[in-house]
Amino acid sequence: MTLVGFGLFWIRDAQGPDDDGPHKLTAPSTMSFATYYRAGDAADPDLGLGTEDPKELASYDIKNPKEIAASYSEELLDNVDNSDPEQAQDTLQRAKNAEQFTVSGAYGEFGNPKLALGHYFGLVRDKLDEAAEKSPGHVVTTLNVEEEAEADSLDGAEMECADLRVDSFDNDDADRETTVCGWADYSTVALVTPYDGTLGLSTEEAADLTGKIRSEMRVAR
């Protein structure tokens, strides 16, 4: 089950966040600030959020967005030995309980970072609604209102975070909640959904993780 949630922090003056030139987003195979491995390819279409409607993009002052999405876990899954079912099952169980996160976003031209970030939060809500329609009566997702948060490594970008609670009515799937944070500047926007396998991260923890991920994935172009 994918968890998504949000909150809010920004370091900026009245003119908005600093513009430090065009950047793009990459999805490295590992993260340097902690033990995280990318699962699968650098672009996971199942995690994508973007829209290609030119009129809708223009209304949010978004130009030429290129989508990127990836998932990470502290458990390396690329070396799972499927010839040994017991060992493979043990690895998958460790992965289920491991610290992990997903990143969904885009890079391009964002004339109003805060507006663009709000748009991508809206895309997450749309995706949650679609998921609920596919399994009616089994899962209820509650996304709370955005709240302010802080991240030391944000470097002037917009950030928003909010709590998400997933109530499952399936006997084998426990209820879960976490906090997801997103950032936006003039050339990148992304949402980070963290989960530690047992409990969701607090707003402060999620915001700190998101700032570190931004520093890893955002590179000059």
N, C-alpha and C positions, 0 to 999 in steps of 0.2 A: 504494500500500500504506500503510495506516495503522499507525503505530508507537505503542506504548503502553508505559510503564514507570514505576517508582516509587522513593522514599527517605524519610527521616524527619527532621523538625526541629520543635521547639516551644519557645516562650518562654512559660513559665507558672509559677505557683506550685503548691502541692500541691492547690489547689482546682480546677485546670483553667484554661483560657484566660479572659481578661477578657471580660465581656459588656457591650458598648457599645451595646446596644439593637438593635431589629429593623432588618435591612437586606435588600435584595434584590439580585439580579444582573441587570445589563444587558449587552448586547453592542453597544458603540458601533461606528460604521462605521470608525473609525480609532483607533489608540492614540497617546497623546501622548508617551510616553517613547521611541519609536522609530518608524520608518516601517513600519507594518503596516496593511493594508487587510482589512476583513472580506470574505470570499468568500460571496456569496449573501445569504440572509436571516439575520436575527438568531437564528432558531431552526432548526437543521438536524436533522431527525428521524433522519437516518442516524448522527449522532454521539451520540444520546441513550443514557443508561445506566439510567434509573430503573425502579423497579418500582411497581406500583399495588396490590400485595397488602397490605391493611391489617394483617393479622397479622404479616407480615414486617416492615413498617415499624415497628409498635409494638415489636417485639422489639429494634429498634435505637434506640428512643426518638426516632423521626422522626415529625413531624406536619405535614400539609398541604404536602408538597413540591411545588414548581412547577419543572419541568425547564427548563433552558436549555442550548443547545449551539451552538457556532459555530466556524468555522475562519478563520484569518488568514494572510496572506502579505505579504511585502514587494513582491510583484508585483501590481499592480492588474489584475484579470481582467474587470472589468465592461465595459471598452471594447474587448474583442477584436472585430476586424473579420472576421467569418466570410466576407465577400465576397472577401477576399484570403487564400486558403488558405496561402500562403507566410508572410505576415505573422502570421496566426493561429498557425501552427505555431511560429514563432520566439517568440511571446509565451508559448505553452504550455511551450516548452522552458525559457525563463527562469524560469517559475513552478515548474517541476519542480526546478530547482536553487536556488531562492530560500529564504531563511529563512522558516519557517512554524511554526504551531502550531495545535492544536485545543484547545478548552475544552469540557468536559462536566460539568454539575453541576446544582445545584438550590438554591432558597432556600425557607425555611419555618421550622419550629421544630425544633431539634436539641438535645435535652436532654443528650446526651453527645457532644460534637463528635468526640472520638477514636473512639468506637464508630461514629458515622455515617461517618467517613472510611474506616474499615476496611470498612464495608458497601459503599461506592462502589468501593473497590479490588476487592472481590469481584465487583461487577457488571462491572468491566472484564475480570476473568478469565473470567467467563461469556461475555462477548461475544467474547473471543479464541477460546474453545473452539468457539463457534458458527461463527466464521469458518473455523477449521481443519476443521470437519466439512463445510463447503461445498466445500473444495478439498483433500480428503485426499491426503497424499503430496506436495503441492506446497510447503507452507510449514510449518516447525516454529517455534513461538514459545516462547521461554524467558524467564520472568519471575523475576528474582532476588529474594532476601529484602530487605525494606526496611532502609535504613541511615539514620543520622542525617545531617542537613545543616543549613545555616544560611541565613537570609534576613533582611537588615536591615529590610526594609519589612513584615514579617509582623505586627507590632503585637499579639503575644500569641496568635495563632491556632495551632491544631494544624497541623503540616505533616509529610507523609511523602513520600518519594521512593524509587524503585527502578529498577534497570536492566532494560531489555527488549531482547532480541536476537531478530531475525527472520531465520531461515535459509531462503532460497528455493532451490528446485531447478529453477526456470525459468531458462533460459539468458539471458533478457533482463532479469532482475530480480535485482540484486545483494543480498547479505546486508547487513543494517543493524542498528544498535543505537543506543539513545538512553536518556535518563533522563527519566521523567515524574514530576512532583511534584503533590501535591494539598494543599489546605488545608481546614480546617473550623473554624467557630466556632458560635455558638448560633443563627445564622440563615442561614448560607450554607455550601455545600460545593462543591468543584469540583476537577477533575483537568485538568492542562495537559500536553499531549503536544507537545514541541518537536522540530523537525528542521531542520537548516540546509542541506539539499539535498545535502550531501556526507558529513558526519560527524554523529553524534548529539552532543548537548550533554552535558557532564560534570554530575555531581550539583550542584556549586557553581553552574554556569551556569544549569542548569534551575531550581534553587531561587530564584536571584535573579530570573530571568524570571517565575516564578510569583508571587513577592511583588509585583512591579510590575503584573502583570495583575490581581491581586486588588485593588490600589489603584485601578485603572481601572474595573473591572466592578462592584465592590461599592459600593452607594449606600444612604443611609438611607431608610427608608420609614415 
